[in-house]
């Protein structure tokens, strides 16, 4: 059928241009986005779970290693303590023998007129005269022999003879660098003049 529009041009209805738009599959797009988001969350959750398991595993390994290190340290400490005890026992055993021989030689070296009152070993800082230096580090160990001589006018000579006897003793010569008079003091006991003296024997470094 042919339709003729006789109206003037200005009164004619303008025909609307129809646009044919393609249909957009909105549901499918939303479904794809949902699948991507859910998949991402699943992957992130799986990665987080894996990291958590790794952390727990590492923590357990660290705890196990810490316990093992503590056990090793304890064993080392016990071994060191046992070694120290063994060395002390050995040293004490050797010193018992040493002192028995030393006392024997001391007895053989006694000089007439000399009485020994005490024997001790000390660590001190000594100068050339044997006196202690305050504030200095110990320079070695010394044997202290304290004794007395009854005055007869030859006290110094008797003490000197005693020192000479000690120096000539094989054991004293082996153990000591030097033996010398450290101090001498006079006192009165009733009607007698008594001279108290102190001898020091400086141990050789390798001996004590």
C-alpha positions as CSV (number, residue, x, y, z in Angstrom):
1,X,0.0,0.0,0.0
2,X,1.2,3.4,-1.0
3,X,0.7,6.2,1.6
4,X,0.8,9.8,0.4
5,X,1.1,12.6,2.9
6,X,-0.4,15.8,1.5
7,X,0.3,18.0,4.5
8,X,2.8,20.8,4.1
9,X,6.4,20.0,4.9
10,X,6.4,21.9,8.1
11,X,3.4,20.0,9.5
12,X,4.5,16.7,8.7
13,X,5.6,14.4,11.6
14,X,9.2,13.7,11.6
15,X,9.9,10.1,11.5
16,X,12.0,8.8,14.4
17,X,15.2,7.1,13.5
18,X,15.2,3.7,15.1
19,X,18.5,2.4,16.4
20,X,18.9,-1.3,16.5
21,X,21.2,-1.9,19.6
22,X,22.6,-5.3,20.1
23,X,21.3,-7.2,23.1
24,X,23.8,-7.2,26.0
25,X,23.9,-10.5,28.0
26,X,23.9,-8.7,31.5
27,X,23.2,-12.0,33.4
28,X,26.1,-13.7,31.8
29,X,28.5,-10.8,32.6
30,X,27.4,-10.7,36.2
31,X,27.8,-14.5,36.4
32,X,31.4,-14.3,35.0
33,X,32.3,-11.4,37.5
34,X,30.8,-13.4,40.4
35,X,32.8,-16.5,39.3
36,X,36.0,-14.5,39.1
37,X,35.5,-12.8,42.5
38,X,34.7,-16.2,44.2
39,X,37.6,-17.9,42.5
40,X,39.9,-15.0,43.7
41,X,38.7,-15.3,47.3
42,X,39.1,-19.1,47.2
43,X,42.7,-18.7,45.9
44,X,43.5,-16.1,48.5
45,X,42.0,-18.2,51.3
46,X,44.0,-21.2,50.0
47,X,47.2,-19.1,49.9
48,X,46.6,-17.8,53.4
49,X,45.9,-21.3,54.7
50,X,49.2,-22.5,53.1
51,X,51.1,-19.6,54.6
52,X,49.6,-20.3,58.0
53,X,50.6,-24.0,57.7
54,X,54.1,-23.0,56.7
55,X,54.4,-20.6,59.6
56,X,53.2,-23.3,62.1
57,X,55.7,-25.7,60.6
58,X,58.6,-23.2,60.9
59,X,57.5,-22.4,64.4
60,X,57.6,-26.1,65.4
61,X,61.0,-26.5,63.7
62,X,62.4,-23.4,65.6
63,X,61.0,-24.8,68.9
64,X,62.6,-28.2,68.2
65,X,65.9,-26.6,67.3
66,X,65.8,-24.4,70.4
67,X,65.2,-27.5,72.6
68,X,68.0,-29.3,70.9
69,X,70.4,-26.4,71.3
70,X,69.5,-26.2,75.0
71,X,70.1,-29.9,75.4
72,X,73.5,-29.5,73.6
73,X,74.4,-26.5,75.8
74,X,73.5,-28.4,78.9
75,X,75.6,-31.4,77.8
76,X,78.5,-29.0,77.0
77,X,78.2,-27.4,80.5
78,X,78.1,-30.8,82.2
79,X,81.1,-31.9,80.2
80,X,83.0,-28.7,81.0
81,X,82.1,-29.1,84.7
82,X,83.3,-32.8,84.7
83,X,86.5,-31.7,83.0
84,X,87.1,-29.0,85.6
85,X,86.4,-31.5,88.4
86,X,88.8,-34.0,86.9
87,X,91.5,-31.4,86.6
88,X,90.9,-30.3,90.2
89,X,91.1,-33.9,91.4
90,X,94.3,-34.4,89.3
91,X,95.8,-31.2,90.7
92,X,94.9,-32.1,94.2
93,X,96.4,-35.5,93.8
94,X,99.6,-34.1,92.4
95,X,99.8,-31.5,95.1
96,X,99.3,-34.0,97.9
97,X,102.4,-35.8,96.6
98,X,104.1,-32.5,96.0
99,X,103.5,-31.3,99.6
100,X,104.5,-34.6,101.2
101,X,107.9,-34.4,99.4
102,X,108.2,-30.7,100.1
103,X,107.5,-31.1,103.8
104,X,110.1,-33.9,103.8
105,X,112.8,-31.6,102.3
106,X,111.8,-28.8,104.7
107,X,112.3,-31.1,107.6
108,X,115.7,-32.1,106.3
109,X,116.7,-28.5,105.8
110,X,115.9,-27.3,109.4
111,X,118.6,-25.4,111.1
112,X,119.4,-25.6,114.8
113,X,117.8,-22.7,116.6
114,X,115.0,-22.2,114.1
115,X,111.3,-23.0,114.9
116,X,108.7,-22.9,112.2
117,X,105.2,-21.7,113.2
118,X,103.2,-21.7,110.0
119,X,103.4,-22.5,106.3
120,X,101.0,-21.1,103.7
121,X,100.7,-20.3,100.0
122,X,99.4,-16.9,98.9
123,X,99.0,-14.9,95.7
124,X,100.4,-11.4,95.9
125,X,102.2,-8.6,94.1
126,X,105.7,-8.3,95.4
127,X,108.5,-5.9,94.8
128,X,112.2,-6.6,95.2
129,X,112.0,-6.6,99.0
130,X,108.9,-8.9,99.1
131,X,106.5,-6.3,100.4
132,X,103.0,-6.1,98.9
133,X,102.1,-3.4,96.4
134,X,98.6,-2.0,96.9
135,X,96.5,-1.8,93.7
136,X,98.8,-4.0,91.6
137,X,97.6,-7.3,90.0
138,X,99.0,-10.4,91.6
139,X,102.4,-11.3,90.1
140,X,102.5,-14.9,91.3
141,X,102.2,-17.4,94.1
142,X,104.6,-17.6,97.0
143,X,105.2,-20.0,99.9
144,X,105.2,-18.2,103.2
145,X,107.3,-19.7,106.0
146,X,106.9,-18.1,109.4
147,X,109.3,-19.0,112.2
148,X,111.2,-17.7,115.2
149,X,114.8,-17.7,116.4
150,X,115.8,-17.2,120.0
151,X,118.2,-14.3,120.4
152,X,121.8,-15.4,120.8
153,X,123.5,-12.6,118.9
154,X,123.6,-14.7,115.7
155,X,119.9,-14.5,114.7
156,X,120.6,-13.1,111.2
157,X,123.3,-15.7,110.6
158,X,121.0,-18.6,111.7
159,X,118.2,-17.4,109.4
160,X,120.7,-16.9,106.6
161,X,121.9,-20.5,107.1
162,X,118.3,-21.8,107.1
163,X,117.7,-20.0,103.7
164,X,120.9,-21.4,102.3
165,X,119.8,-25.0,103.4
166,X,116.5,-24.5,101.6
167,X,118.0,-23.2,98.4
168,X,120.4,-26.2,98.3
169,X,117.5,-28.6,98.7
170,X,116.9,-30.4,95.3
171,X,113.1,-30.1,95.6
172,X,113.1,-26.4,96.7
173,X,115.5,-25.6,93.9
174,X,113.3,-27.3,91.4
175,X,110.1,-25.5,92.6
176,X,111.2,-22.1,93.6
177,X,112.7,-19.2,91.6
178,X,114.0,-17.6,94.8
179,X,113.8,-17.9,98.6
180,X,114.4,-14.8,100.6
181,X,113.8,-13.0,103.9
182,X,110.6,-10.9,103.8
183,X,110.4,-9.6,107.3
184,X,112.0,-9.9,110.8
185,X,110.7,-8.5,114.1
186,X,112.0,-8.7,117.6
187,X,109.9,-9.4,120.6
188,X,110.4,-10.3,124.3
189,X,109.2,-13.6,125.8
190,X,109.9,-13.5,129.5
191,X,113.7,-12.9,129.7
192,X,114.4,-14.1,126.1
193,X,114.7,-12.0,122.9
194,X,112.8,-13.7,120.2
195,X,113.1,-12.8,116.5
196,X,110.1,-13.6,114.4
197,X,110.8,-13.9,110.7
198,X,108.9,-14.5,107.4
199,X,110.6,-16.2,104.5
200,X,109.0,-16.2,101.0
201,X,109.6,-18.8,98.3
202,X,108.6,-17.5,94.8
203,X,107.2,-20.4,92.8
204,X,108.4,-20.9,89.3
205,X,105.5,-20.1,86.9
206,X,105.4,-23.6,85.4
207,X,105.3,-25.3,88.8
208,X,102.2,-23.7,90.4
